Amino acid sequence: MRTALKELEQASYNHDQWAEMLYSTLICRLSPDQRDIAEDAHRLCRFGQWYYNFGIAEFERNPGFVEIGIEHERMHQAAAHLLRATMDGTPIATVDYERFVSALKRLRLEIATAQHELRDALYNVDPLTGTPSRIGMLTKLREEQVLVKRKLRACVIAMMDLDRFKTVNDTYGHVVGDKVLIAVSAYIMAHLRPYDRLFRYGGEEFLVCLPDTDLQTGHAVIDRLREELGGLSHEAQGRDAFHITTSFGLTLLDADMPVELSIERADKALYAAKAAGRNRSVIWDSSMSTLRTEPEASA
């Protein structure tokens, strides 16, 4: 991710340099670079060479990546139109110049947005599991809560805990324990929708956010994950493979209370699941309000 961010920053700098040269060509009526008036000019500049080679490999999953390409091509088409007018000695129409400037601004906005998203992901990612950490979790959940308040959609959150994880560390060592955390988080991320989120809450606890999901559907999704996670086989060198179960506590993200209280409800439901024998998913209800949620030594 650091490499991708560095490459994007360099490509953006190269494009700014290109724009400065273009302005010089237009203002001083210099002979344009023939590549800038070619039909595929957007592929020939240094930014385009990066975008259609390295950039595609690194950013193809970024939602804004396609928009960068669209705006870049549109900007080059507008620039080529200006350059051809200069070559023909035709005065540049204000509307044509404004079309170029607008496309350039939109391109820079898309690039800046991608840089921001990368930096946000880079500095808010748990280094062990690669999942978002709890640093940016409240911000993301508050964004979801805004949509809930507008009655645009419901959202389910679920606290997850690996059952008796301390025993795994004590029996197999922390290296194996780390591998279990990596495998479990990777499985969850691979089996959720692209817009669902998994946050490492701390230790062996994770928080799952399921936007656009009612409580019944969310419970079905979480219970399916719970069963599948229990079937995962984990390896320990020189020992038999082992399995580990998980417990979940679910609740709706409430529009009328602080996000932290919704998380507390999910945590109380998780505690109820563990108190009831673990390896189950439990939905919060008001009877759980008085439950204490101190972690157990053998959690």
Secondary structure, DSSP 8 states (H G I E B T S, - for coil): -HHHHHHHHHHHHHHHHHHHHHHHHHHHT----GGGGSTTHHHHSHHHHHIIIIIHHHHTT-TTHHHHHHHHHHHHHHHHHHHHHHHHT----HHHHHHHHHHHHHHHHHHHHHHHHHHHHHHTB-TTT-SBBTTTHHHHHHHHHHHHHTTS--EEEEEEEETTHHHHHHHH-HHHHHHHHHHHHHHHHHTS-TT-EEEEEETTEEEEEEES--HHHHHHHHHHHHHHHHT--B--TTS--B---EEEEEEE--TTS-HHHHHHHHHHHHHHHHHTTSS-EEE--GGGTT------TT-
